[in-house]
């Protein structure tokens, strides 16, 4: 062993510490002190070496089987027991996540989540962001470690992340702990011939390493090679450690039900700790008595850690809801500035483009990506910048931005929505402000796990140690004279409002769109902006508005009240705002005087204005393009319904889309989506009903 004895003994100590922490948590479970745990037993050799050789500033994103990696990084058993016991000072999650969901901001361990493989794309995004940053959270020479299991290789998000890493030559190591089982599903039932490393042998810039992960010697050699390769910026590494699973998948599993005794016996023979003990003694690095003393010290450390962690107060339930968001109103970058476009009449698409261009000029942290958002392929920009008009998105919202700010700040993304959304988590962690585009709301579904399970939960699941500020723009809604059809007409704001941690905004003209976008960029939270695509190019009437100066910002929870009628309040947003105003003009002919509350944000709602308008008018009509079942309008109505006194005084109704997809063709679209006449009739009926 050509390695300092002191370091070898420290590796041994950490291996024993990891194993005994596994077993101590199992003891806490058996005593009813915690509800779940998972063991890393059998992974200690490769994982401890990885954590030992990585720099303390190299960011780590883990799987629940990575206890040994984070122990080597410096996370203590005491801190792990804090999570197992749901203590409020748990550094990983403030006592909110189940055991083995690692996170430690001071030690560069990013917050983890449960969905299988969901850590891969954010990890790749972080590695890519490190390449581009000058003064980011993590040093420019950092290497990103992401842990996963052999079953995770079956996940599409793993492939997306690995492909993106090769495309950008990102400094990242994908560490696959292969114990041949995904709970009870064997590797032969997941990969051809039970193997997967051969599938990636010829991927450009990708280095593949395959070792016996129960061997410390093999691990020391291979991990140095992997880290050196990634740190030299030659590309990513796919690193397989063939390990053993000595205990069941988790505390809720019993592997004796599906693994024969002889197989389990063979696993025990490969246990990395006794193997390393024999090697240390054989090479004269330690005696059996010296190793026994190390084990005794570990036992005492664990006894003390359990006792100390058990005294800590449990999760602070008073912080659960407030910590879902980290909303701030940071306008220092735009404060006191004047826009040269202020006062000009711009279409919504032009106003959004102007706003993005202004903000990017002021703030180098802002980066833009999505499908077709660039003016042209990156390799053509230098030669053809002045020759080609440029694309800039299917609706032209990002046109000219790549030409002005270059390939590093504006770039096309692969046609992969999970990648578009998920890598923004990594960019945010490095200090960037991502503004990304999903081409249509209808196409968001492949990115759903990244959006609602990773992006939306970042603040909450990390106990506010981490946040994921970003803006996710997407064209939404119908009213394209039937040209949209079933998959280009979705508003679907309700599902987005359902998940805590996402801000949702909807502009309705060229004036409030940039006001919303400024707030979305600087409010500190992840924001989904649903841009009604049928309004992008309109100029007449309600859309003939002046571009707002920098001091006009529509912070979360903002609405616009149009008119001061007291017969009826109509609450609406987006596409149906102009339609509602048309209906209000018709109501005036019937001597019905209505006011319109145009919501610019759906999460949070401007509940105060909704309540006040309902109270002053005595009747409230909600108009929205969402479907009847679980649409945004139901959340708006709930502002009144949850207050019994107000509910008794106010008559309520709702005009919304029918519960079916919008068909192709104008007749079908008019049938499914609310029209001006529908709003007019419902309003008149509500007012007349109130007067009876």
Secondary structure, 3 states (H helix, E strand, C coil): CCCCHHHHHHHHHHHHHHHHHHHHHHHHHHCCCCCCCCCCCCCHHHHHHHHHHCCCCCCEECCCCCHHHHHHHCCCHHHHHHHHCCECCCCCCCCCCCCCCCCEHHHCECCCCCCCCCHHHHHHHHHHHHHHCCCCCCCCCCCEEEEEEHHHHHCHHHHHHHHHHHHHCCCEEEEEEECCEECCEEHHHCCHHHCCHHHHCCCCCCEEEEEECCCHHHHHHHHHHHHHHHHCCCCCEEEEEECCCCCCCCCCCCHHHCCCHHHHHHHHHCCHHHHHHHHHHHCCCCCHHHHHHHHHHHHHHHHHHHHHHHCCCECCHHHCCHHHCCCCCCCCCCCCCCCCCCCCECCHHHHHHHHHHHHHHHCCCEEEEECCCCCCCHHHHHHHCCCCCCCCCCCCCCCCHHHHHCCCCEEECCCCHHHHHHHHHHHHHCCCEEEEEEEEHHHCHHHHHHHHHHHCCHHHHCCCCCCCCEEEEEEECCCCCCCCCCCCCCCCHHHHHHCCCCEEECCCCCCHHHHHHHHHHHCCCEEEEEEEHHHCCCCCHHHCCECCCCCCCCCCCCEEEECCCCCEEEEECCHHHHHHHHHHHHHHCCCCCEEEEEECEEECCCHHHHHHHHHHHCEEEEEEEEECCCCHHHHHHHHHHCCHHHHHHCEEEEEEECCCCCCCCHHHHHHHCCCHHHHHHHHHHHHHHHHC
